[in-house]
Amino acid sequence: MRFSKSRSIPVRYLKSKEQHEALDRLNSFLDEHMPEMVLWLSSLWDDQQTAITYRELTDAIVNGTLSPEDLAAWQQDYAVFFNQHIKDILLNSAEAGATDYVSATFGETFFYAPMEQSVERWITAHGAEWVTQVSQESKDAISAMVRYSARGNMTVDELARAIRPTIGLTERQAKANLRYYEHVKEQTKKDLLERNPRIKESTAAKRAQKRAREAAVRYAARQHRQRAQTIAETELAFAYNKGADDAVRGAMREGLLPRMRRKWSTAADERVCEICGALDGMEIEMDDSFSFPCRQLYEGQHETPPAHPRCRCAVCYVEAEE
């Protein structure tokens, strides 16, 4: 990182009002840039659903899970996807977080010129974590659906057709979709038999399967969009906050800022969770980590927000008292 200064001016340090401004900057950035990442993720899962064959799905059902070869292929797909589409988005997000912080702190007389080594190293390492996590979640989702349907009320072919539109969902979402499919199928079959006593049960069952499959596909589309929004919001916030953190460290190294401390900032509204509410206003040293209970998502998660998926908290930086 390199900072330049056009003339000598007093350095303005962050004060309490800056907490709200930091949140506003983060939220404005997320609102503007989330749609692009949502679009890319949705297209990825559409491609995966098209690419996987029913033979591969039926083999997974018979074996109880995806084969190691299938999982390796999915990981490769996610790795290529990350490097082609997501990596640059995260780099730009980190740079935006740094630039916004520098502009808000020093004004237009300073500019931020990222050297990018530290941020790019972080994103490269983070990308490997992301690929492993997302591909494993897809595998776990299919395995969960296979186990859930082990009661024997679905044929292998029917289950394969039910699984396909859920590729890319989490285990919880996939199981919810399968429950919805079974509910629609049972209710539709019951309604058909009650309205038309002369209809064959096999005919009613086929019609019920078709209607349930169509309903489950529509439901899966909504779930995929929700999943994509969750990933996009979390990833962009993570990179944006990391970029601001990198800018502060660079300014301290250049002597443009004194020793600073991180201060957690969360919106004071009804949507704030207990974890983030307890963190609001907490200050730590730059080399320390925030303490909060959560499922570990990524390396360095406790250094800056987000604390959990879809967290929109930000960090302010305040001068440490000597």
ZILINKA-V623718 format. One record per residue. N is the residue number from 1. PHI is phi in whole degrees, 0 to 359 (NA if undefined). PSI is psi in whole degrees, 0 to 359 (NA if undefined). Layout:
n=N phi=PHI psi=PSI
n=N phi=PHI psi=PSI
This chain:
n=1 phi=NA psi=143
n=2 phi=223 psi=134
n=3 phi=247 psi=145
n=4 phi=235 psi=152
n=5 phi=229 psi=126
n=6 phi=276 psi=331
n=7 phi=200 psi=167
n=8 phi=278 psi=123
n=9 phi=221 psi=159
n=10 phi=294 psi=137
n=11 phi=281 psi=131
n=12 phi=261 psi=123
n=13 phi=265 psi=157
n=14 phi=292 psi=139
n=15 phi=240 psi=182
n=16 phi=301 psi=325
n=17 phi=296 psi=337
n=18 phi=292 psi=340
n=19 phi=301 psi=314
n=20 phi=294 psi=322
n=21 phi=293 psi=322
n=22 phi=297 psi=319
n=23 phi=295 psi=318
n=24 phi=297 psi=319
n=25 phi=297 psi=316
n=26 phi=296 psi=313
n=27 phi=295 psi=322
n=28 phi=296 psi=318
n=29 phi=296 psi=314
n=30 phi=297 psi=316
n=31 phi=299 psi=326
n=32 phi=281 psi=324
n=33 phi=254 psi=349
n=34 phi=299 psi=318
n=35 phi=304 psi=323
n=36 phi=296 psi=314
n=37 phi=291 psi=323
n=38 phi=300 psi=318
n=39 phi=297 psi=315
n=40 phi=295 psi=317
n=41 phi=296 psi=317
n=42 phi=298 psi=320
n=43 phi=292 psi=325
n=44 phi=299 psi=311
n=45 phi=292 psi=326
n=46 phi=299 psi=316
n=47 phi=295 psi=320
n=48 phi=294 psi=320
n=49 phi=296 psi=323
n=50 phi=287 psi=323
n=51 phi=285 psi=323
n=52 phi=286 psi=137
n=53 phi=265 psi=161
n=54 phi=293 psi=332
n=55 phi=296 psi=317
n=56 phi=296 psi=321
n=57 phi=292 psi=317
n=58 phi=294 psi=324
n=59 phi=297 psi=319
n=60 phi=296 psi=322
n=61 phi=292 psi=315
n=62 phi=297 psi=321
n=63 phi=277 psi=347
n=64 phi=92 psi=352
n=65 phi=189 psi=174
n=66 phi=293 psi=148
n=67 phi=287 psi=159
n=68 phi=303 psi=326
n=69 phi=294 psi=318
n=70 phi=295 psi=318
n=71 phi=296 psi=319
n=72 phi=297 psi=322
n=73 phi=294 psi=320
n=74 phi=294 psi=319
n=75 phi=299 psi=321
n=76 phi=296 psi=319
n=77 phi=301 psi=314
n=78 phi=293 psi=323
n=79 phi=296 psi=315
n=80 phi=297 psi=316
n=81 phi=299 psi=315
n=82 phi=299 psi=312
n=83 phi=292 psi=329
n=84 phi=278 psi=326
n=85 phi=236 psi=321
n=86 phi=271 psi=325
n=87 phi=302 psi=312
n=88 phi=294 psi=325
n=89 phi=298 psi=317
n=90 phi=290 psi=322
n=91 phi=299 psi=315
n=92 phi=295 psi=325
n=93 phi=294 psi=316
n=94 phi=296 psi=318
n=95 phi=295 psi=322
n=96 phi=295 psi=319
n=97 phi=299 psi=319
n=98 phi=293 psi=314
n=99 phi=297 psi=317
n=100 phi=298 psi=320
n=101 phi=294 psi=314
n=102 phi=298 psi=316
n=103 phi=297 psi=318
n=104 phi=290 psi=330
n=105 phi=272 psi=315
n=106 phi=253 psi=347
n=107 phi=83 psi=188
n=108 phi=286 psi=352
n=109 phi=283 psi=350
n=110 phi=245 psi=151
n=111 phi=225 psi=154
n=112 phi=256 psi=122
n=113 phi=238 psi=95
n=114 phi=292 psi=135
n=115 phi=281 psi=337
n=116 phi=74 psi=349
n=117 phi=300 psi=311
n=118 phi=293 psi=318
n=119 phi=293 psi=318
n=120 phi=292 psi=323
n=121 phi=298 psi=317
n=122 phi=297 psi=315
n=123 phi=293 psi=323
n=124 phi=297 psi=314
n=125 phi=294 psi=319
n=126 phi=295 psi=323
n=127 phi=300 psi=320
n=128 phi=297 psi=319
n=129 phi=297 psi=317
n=130 phi=296 psi=315
n=131 phi=299 psi=314
n=132 phi=297 psi=316
n=133 phi=293 psi=312
n=134 phi=291 psi=319
n=135 phi=293 psi=324
n=136 phi=293 psi=322
n=137 phi=297 psi=322
n=138 phi=295 psi=318
n=139 phi=297 psi=314
n=140 phi=297 psi=325
n=141 phi=295 psi=315
n=142 phi=295 psi=317
n=143 phi=299 psi=320
n=144 phi=295 psi=320
n=145 phi=294 psi=322
n=146 phi=297 psi=314
n=147 phi=295 psi=320
n=148 phi=297 psi=324
n=149 phi=268 psi=10
n=150 phi=290 psi=358
n=151 phi=290 psi=344
n=152 phi=94 psi=10
n=153 phi=269 psi=7
n=154 phi=225 psi=137
n=155 phi=286 psi=165
n=156 phi=299 psi=317
n=157 phi=295 psi=318
n=158 phi=295 psi=318
n=159 phi=294 psi=321
n=160 phi=299 psi=319
n=161 phi=290 psi=331
n=162 phi=285 psi=327
n=163 phi=287 psi=320
n=164 phi=308 psi=311
n=165 phi=289 psi=351
n=166 phi=266 psi=359
n=167 phi=301 psi=128
n=168 phi=104 psi=349
n=169 phi=273 psi=165
n=170 phi=282 psi=169
n=171 phi=301 psi=316
n=172 phi=296 psi=317
n=173 phi=294 psi=318
n=174 phi=297 psi=317
n=175 phi=294 psi=323
n=176 phi=296 psi=321
n=177 phi=294 psi=320
n=178 phi=293 psi=321
n=179 phi=297 psi=320
n=180 phi=296 psi=317
n=181 phi=302 psi=312
n=182 phi=295 psi=322
n=183 phi=296 psi=313
n=184 phi=297 psi=319
n=185 phi=297 psi=312
n=186 phi=295 psi=317
n=187 phi=292 psi=320
n=188 phi=294 psi=316
n=189 phi=298 psi=317
n=190 phi=298 psi=316
n=191 phi=296 psi=319
n=192 phi=296 psi=317
n=193 phi=292 psi=325
n=194 phi=287 psi=322
n=195 phi=283 psi=331
n=196 phi=225 psi=88
n=197 phi=299 psi=339
n=198 phi=273 psi=354
n=199 phi=289 psi=141
n=200 phi=290 psi=144
n=201 phi=296 psi=324
n=202 phi=294 psi=322
n=203 phi=293 psi=316
n=204 phi=298 psi=322
n=205 phi=293 psi=319
n=206 phi=294 psi=317
n=207 phi=295 psi=321
n=208 phi=294 psi=321
n=209 phi=298 psi=316
n=210 phi=297 psi=314
n=211 phi=294 psi=321
n=212 phi=294 psi=321
n=213 phi=295 psi=318
n=214 phi=295 psi=318
n=215 phi=294 psi=320
n=216 phi=292 psi=326
n=217 phi=296 psi=317
n=218 phi=295 psi=320
n=219 phi=295 psi=319
n=220 phi=297 psi=324
n=221 phi=298 psi=318
n=222 phi=294 psi=320
n=223 phi=295 psi=321
n=224 phi=296 psi=319
n=225 phi=295 psi=318
n=226 phi=298 psi=318
n=227 phi=296 psi=316
n=228 phi=297 psi=320
n=229 phi=295 psi=321
n=230 phi=297 psi=313
n=231 phi=296 psi=314
n=232 phi=298 psi=313
n=233 phi=296 psi=318
n=234 phi=292 psi=314
n=235 phi=294 psi=316
n=236 phi=295 psi=318
n=237 phi=295 psi=320
n=238 phi=298 psi=311
n=239 phi=293 psi=318
n=240 phi=300 psi=313
n=241 phi=292 psi=325
n=242 phi=294 psi=322
n=243 phi=297 psi=316
n=244 phi=297 psi=320
n=245 phi=297 psi=320
n=246 phi=296 psi=322
n=247 phi=295 psi=320
n=248 phi=296 psi=315
n=249 phi=298 psi=320
n=250 phi=295 psi=319
n=251 phi=294 psi=325
n=252 phi=293 psi=319
n=253 phi=296 psi=325
n=254 phi=281 psi=353
n=255 phi=80 psi=11
n=256 phi=276 psi=343
n=257 phi=230 psi=147
n=258 phi=285 psi=189
n=259 phi=296 psi=125
n=260 phi=249 psi=163
n=261 phi=233 psi=149
n=262 phi=278 psi=141
n=263 phi=228 psi=119
n=264 phi=288 psi=137
n=265 phi=228 psi=127
n=266 phi=229 psi=153
n=267 phi=292 psi=137
n=268 phi=269 psi=71
n=269 phi=223 psi=182
n=270 phi=288 psi=349
n=271 phi=272 psi=353
n=272 phi=290 psi=130
n=273 phi=279 psi=171
n=274 phi=296 psi=324
n=275 phi=297 psi=308
n=276 phi=289 psi=325
n=277 phi=300 psi=322
n=278 phi=288 psi=336
n=279 phi=275 psi=341
n=280 phi=303 psi=125
n=281 phi=86 psi=354
n=282 phi=292 psi=134
n=283 phi=247 psi=139
n=284 phi=221 psi=163
n=285 phi=290 psi=160
n=286 phi=297 psi=331
n=287 phi=265 psi=2
n=288 phi=264 psi=176
n=289 phi=234 psi=148
n=290 phi=288 psi=145
n=291 phi=255 psi=117
n=292 phi=202 psi=148
n=293 phi=281 psi=134
n=294 phi=190 psi=165
n=295 phi=283 psi=126
n=296 phi=296 psi=118
n=297 phi=264 psi=310
n=298 phi=216 psi=162
n=299 phi=295 psi=135
n=300 phi=81 psi=13
n=301 phi=296 psi=330
n=302 phi=274 psi=3
n=303 phi=274 psi=321
n=304 phi=218 psi=161
n=305 phi=298 psi=162
n=306 phi=277 psi=150
n=307 phi=275 psi=343
n=308 phi=198 psi=168
n=309 phi=304 psi=136
n=310 phi=68 psi=20
n=311 phi=284 psi=132
n=312 phi=246 psi=31
n=313 phi=283 psi=159
n=314 phi=229 psi=172
n=315 phi=240 psi=133
n=316 phi=257 psi=159
n=317 phi=237 psi=123
n=318 phi=239 psi=150
n=319 phi=293 psi=132
n=320 phi=285 psi=140
n=321 phi=281 psi=124
n=322 phi=280 psi=NA
